[in-house]
């Protein structure tokens, strides 16, 4: 440990600068670290972050790569500044403290505990992981199709139809790039149907309907779902025990990020109208 680094000021980034930093490079090229308590993380966190409470950081440094940049945040910036100093003292090469913390973060937030959703993927063989991921993409596609009955404007219907096509595109790429031998065609669709239980569109609308007043509400809900998916795939990539699963989850997280960007742009455009 270089003790001089303990007294070296870490570099601050505003939330907007941090978001731009992450948008300009693949997620694999940086590390996003949340140093709050688990209960705070559950209430809302930046998608794709790793949770290591500041009091545990010194004993868990081996979970981080000292070479790749680390962006650190907490509630308002106090704990993350201390964590940044600790990382610099441990010879981490590039550390940024996100000033203002989650309070100042204006981007999307995911919710729920670290282990949420992992039970469907962890400790399964790759074929099962692939089918579950494929089923999730089909589930999102069915969700967007179910929303079409709530949209009358032609231009707005085209937006929702495009959202459904995004998920169909994800499925096509999954089949082409990742499908294990023997897991295609009717066999794959049958397994997906079994997982989804038919994916009842009426139940989807019953659950989310009260939240959907117009196309802006639909876009916001889509962003929430895509944010949760991005967060899940990012956590799964870190936990994956084999290269095949790791590559699959990295691909899906990247695709959800692109989809989220489209939704955000559409919402911003409509809010300015």
C-alpha positions as CSV (number, residue, x, y, z in Angstrom):
1,X,0.0,0.0,0.0
2,X,1.2,3.5,-0.9
3,X,0.5,5.4,2.3
4,X,0.9,8.8,0.5
5,X,-2.2,8.0,-1.5
6,X,-4.3,8.1,1.6
7,X,-3.8,11.8,1.7
8,X,-4.2,12.4,-2.0
9,X,-7.5,13.9,-3.1
10,X,-9.6,11.7,-5.3
11,X,-11.0,13.1,-8.5
12,X,-14.7,14.1,-8.4
13,X,-17.2,13.7,-11.2
14,X,-20.6,15.2,-11.3
15,X,-23.4,12.7,-11.8
16,X,-23.7,14.0,-15.4
17,X,-20.0,13.6,-16.0
18,X,-20.1,10.1,-14.5
19,X,-23.1,9.1,-16.7
20,X,-21.2,10.5,-19.8
21,X,-18.1,8.5,-18.8
22,X,-20.1,5.3,-18.6
23,X,-22.0,6.0,-21.8
24,X,-18.7,6.4,-23.8
25,X,-17.4,2.9,-23.1
26,X,-18.5,-0.7,-22.6
27,X,-19.4,-1.6,-19.0
28,X,-16.6,-4.1,-18.9
29,X,-14.1,-1.3,-19.1
30,X,-15.0,0.3,-15.7
31,X,-16.4,-0.5,-12.3
32,X,-19.3,1.2,-10.6
33,X,-19.2,0.8,-6.8
34,X,-22.0,1.5,-4.3
35,X,-20.6,1.9,-0.8
36,X,-23.9,2.4,1.1
37,X,-25.7,-0.1,3.3
38,X,-27.7,-3.0,1.7
39,X,-31.0,-1.4,2.9
40,X,-30.2,1.8,1.0
41,X,-29.2,-0.2,-2.1
42,X,-32.5,-2.0,-2.1
43,X,-34.5,1.3,-2.1
44,X,-32.7,2.5,-5.3
45,X,-29.3,2.1,-6.9
46,X,-27.6,2.9,-10.2
47,X,-28.1,0.0,-12.6
48,X,-25.1,-2.3,-12.9
49,X,-23.3,-1.2,-9.7
50,X,-21.5,-3.5,-7.3
51,X,-22.5,-3.2,-3.6
52,X,-19.6,-3.2,-1.1
53,X,-20.5,-1.2,2.1
54,X,-17.7,1.2,3.0
55,X,-17.1,-0.6,6.3
56,X,-16.4,-3.8,4.4
57,X,-14.3,-2.3,1.6
58,X,-10.9,-2.8,3.1
59,X,-11.5,-6.6,3.5
60,X,-13.1,-7.0,0.0
61,X,-10.6,-5.2,-2.2
62,X,-9.9,-8.4,-4.1
63,X,-13.4,-8.2,-5.6
64,X,-12.3,-5.1,-7.6
65,X,-9.8,-4.7,-10.4
66,X,-7.1,-2.1,-9.4
67,X,-6.4,-1.4,-13.1
68,X,-9.9,-0.6,-14.5
69,X,-11.4,2.8,-13.5
70,X,-13.7,2.8,-10.4
71,X,-16.6,5.2,-10.0
72,X,-17.7,5.3,-6.4
73,X,-21.0,6.7,-5.0
74,X,-23.0,6.7,-1.8
75,X,-26.0,8.7,-0.5
76,X,-24.6,12.2,-0.8
77,X,-20.8,11.9,-1.4
78,X,-19.3,11.6,2.1
79,X,-18.8,7.9,2.3
80,X,-17.8,7.6,-1.3
81,X,-15.1,10.2,-0.8
82,X,-13.7,8.1,2.1
83,X,-13.9,5.0,0.0
84,X,-12.1,6.7,-2.9
85,X,-9.3,7.6,-0.6
86,X,-9.1,4.0,0.6
87,X,-8.9,2.7,-3.0
88,X,-6.2,5.2,-3.9
89,X,-4.3,4.1,-0.8
90,X,-4.5,0.5,-2.0
91,X,-2.9,1.5,-5.4
92,X,-6.0,1.6,-7.5
93,X,-5.0,3.5,-10.6
94,X,-8.1,5.5,-11.5
95,X,-10.7,6.4,-9.0
96,X,-13.6,8.8,-9.3
97,X,-16.0,10.0,-6.6
98,X,-19.5,10.8,-7.9
99,X,-20.2,14.0,-6.1
100,X,-23.6,14.4,-4.6
101,X,-24.2,10.6,-4.6
102,X,-27.5,9.0,-5.4
103,X,-29.3,12.1,-4.2
104,X,-27.9,14.1,-7.1
105,X,-28.3,11.2,-9.7
106,X,-30.9,12.1,-12.3
107,X,-30.7,9.0,-14.3
108,X,-32.6,5.7,-14.0
109,X,-32.4,3.7,-10.8
110,X,-33.0,0.0,-10.2
111,X,-34.5,-1.3,-7.0
112,X,-34.4,-4.5,-4.9
113,X,-31.8,-6.5,-3.1
114,X,-28.6,-7.8,-4.7
115,X,-29.9,-11.3,-4.9
116,X,-33.2,-10.4,-6.7
117,X,-33.8,-12.5,-9.8
118,X,-30.6,-14.5,-9.4
119,X,-32.4,-17.7,-8.4
120,X,-33.6,-18.1,-11.9
121,X,-30.1,-18.3,-13.3
122,X,-27.4,-19.2,-10.7
123,X,-26.2,-22.7,-10.5
124,X,-27.8,-23.8,-13.8
125,X,-26.2,-25.2,-16.9
126,X,-25.8,-23.0,-19.9
127,X,-28.8,-24.5,-21.8
128,X,-31.1,-23.6,-18.8
129,X,-29.6,-20.1,-18.6
130,X,-30.1,-19.5,-22.3
131,X,-33.7,-20.6,-22.2
132,X,-34.5,-18.4,-19.2
133,X,-32.9,-15.4,-20.8
134,X,-34.8,-16.1,-24.0
135,X,-38.0,-16.3,-22.1
136,X,-37.4,-13.0,-20.4
137,X,-37.0,-11.3,-23.8
138,X,-40.2,-12.9,-25.1
139,X,-41.9,-11.8,-21.9
140,X,-41.0,-8.2,-22.6
141,X,-42.1,-8.5,-26.2
142,X,-45.5,-9.8,-25.0
143,X,-45.7,-6.9,-22.6
144,X,-45.3,-4.3,-25.3
145,X,-47.8,-6.1,-27.5
146,X,-50.3,-6.1,-24.7
147,X,-49.9,-2.3,-24.5
148,X,-51.0,-1.7,-28.1
149,X,-54.7,-1.9,-27.2
150,X,-54.2,1.1,-25.0
151,X,-52.7,3.3,-27.7
152,X,-54.8,4.8,-30.4
153,X,-52.6,7.4,-32.0
154,X,-50.8,6.0,-35.1
155,X,-47.4,7.5,-34.4
156,X,-47.5,6.4,-30.8
157,X,-48.5,2.8,-31.8
158,X,-45.4,2.8,-34.1
159,X,-43.3,3.5,-31.0
160,X,-44.8,0.6,-29.0
161,X,-44.5,-1.7,-32.0
162,X,-40.8,-0.7,-32.3
163,X,-40.3,-1.6,-28.7
164,X,-41.7,-5.1,-29.3
165,X,-39.5,-5.5,-32.4
166,X,-36.5,-4.6,-30.3
167,X,-37.2,-7.7,-28.1
168,X,-37.8,-9.8,-31.2
169,X,-34.4,-8.6,-32.4
170,X,-32.8,-9.6,-29.1
171,X,-34.3,-13.1,-29.4
172,X,-33.0,-13.5,-33.0
173,X,-29.5,-12.5,-31.9
174,X,-29.7,-14.9,-28.9
175,X,-30.6,-17.7,-31.3
176,X,-27.9,-16.9,-33.7
177,X,-25.0,-16.3,-31.3
178,X,-25.8,-18.3,-28.2
179,X,-28.3,-21.1,-28.8
180,X,-26.8,-24.5,-27.5
181,X,-27.0,-27.5,-29.8
182,X,-30.5,-29.0,-29.8
183,X,-32.1,-25.9,-28.2
184,X,-33.9,-24.4,-31.2
185,X,-37.2,-24.4,-33.1
186,X,-40.2,-26.0,-31.5
187,X,-38.3,-27.4,-28.6
188,X,-37.2,-23.9,-27.5
189,X,-40.6,-22.3,-27.9
190,X,-42.2,-25.1,-25.9
191,X,-39.7,-24.5,-23.0
192,X,-40.3,-20.8,-23.2
193,X,-44.1,-21.3,-23.0
194,X,-43.7,-23.5,-20.0
195,X,-41.6,-20.9,-18.2
196,X,-44.0,-18.1,-18.9
197,X,-47.2,-20.0,-18.2
198,X,-48.7,-18.5,-21.3
199,X,-47.8,-14.9,-20.3
200,X,-51.4,-13.7,-19.9
201,X,-51.6,-10.3,-21.5
202,X,-54.8,-9.5,-19.6
203,X,-53.0,-10.0,-16.3
204,X,-50.2,-7.7,-17.4
205,X,-52.6,-4.9,-18.2
206,X,-54.5,-5.5,-14.9
207,X,-51.3,-5.1,-13.0
208,X,-49.8,-2.1,-14.8
209,X,-52.9,-0.5,-16.3
210,X,-53.6,2.1,-13.5
211,X,-50.1,3.5,-14.1
212,X,-50.6,4.0,-17.9
213,X,-52.3,7.3,-18.8
214,X,-50.5,8.1,-22.1
215,X,-47.5,7.3,-24.2
216,X,-45.2,9.1,-21.7
217,X,-46.3,6.7,-19.0
218,X,-45.7,3.7,-21.2
219,X,-42.2,5.0,-22.0
220,X,-41.5,5.5,-18.3
221,X,-42.7,2.0,-17.4
222,X,-40.6,0.6,-20.3
223,X,-37.6,2.4,-18.9
224,X,-38.3,0.9,-15.4
225,X,-38.5,-2.6,-16.8
226,X,-35.4,-2.2,-19.0
227,X,-33.5,-0.7,-16.1
228,X,-34.3,-3.7,-13.9
229,X,-33.2,-6.1,-16.7
230,X,-30.0,-4.2,-17.2
231,X,-29.2,-4.3,-13.5
232,X,-30.0,-8.1,-13.3
233,X,-27.8,-9.0,-16.3
234,X,-24.9,-6.9,-15.0
235,X,-25.0,-8.7,-11.6
236,X,-25.3,-12.1,-13.4
237,X,-22.3,-11.3,-15.6
238,X,-20.2,-10.7,-12.4
239,X,-21.4,-14.0,-10.9
240,X,-21.2,-16.2,-14.0
241,X,-18.9,-19.1,-13.5
242,X,-18.2,-19.9,-17.1
243,X,-17.2,-17.7,-20.1
244,X,-20.2,-18.7,-22.2
245,X,-22.7,-17.4,-19.6
246,X,-20.6,-14.3,-18.9
247,X,-20.6,-13.4,-22.6
248,X,-24.3,-14.0,-22.8
249,X,-25.1,-11.7,-19.8
250,X,-22.7,-9.0,-21.1
251,X,-24.4,-9.0,-24.4
252,X,-27.9,-8.7,-22.9
253,X,-26.8,-5.9,-20.5
254,X,-25.4,-4.0,-23.5
255,X,-28.6,-4.5,-25.5
256,X,-30.8,-3.4,-22.6
257,X,-28.6,-0.3,-22.2
258,X,-29.2,0.6,-25.9
259,X,-32.9,0.0,-25.5
260,X,-33.0,2.2,-22.4
261,X,-31.2,5.0,-24.3
262,X,-33.9,4.9,-27.0
263,X,-36.7,5.0,-24.5
264,X,-35.0,7.9,-22.7
265,X,-34.6,9.9,-25.9
266,X,-38.2,9.3,-26.9
267,X,-39.4,10.4,-23.5
268,X,-37.2,13.5,-23.5
269,X,-38.5,14.4,-27.0
270,X,-42.1,14.2,-25.9
271,X,-41.6,16.1,-22.6
272,X,-40.3,19.0,-24.7
273,X,-43.3,19.1,-27.0
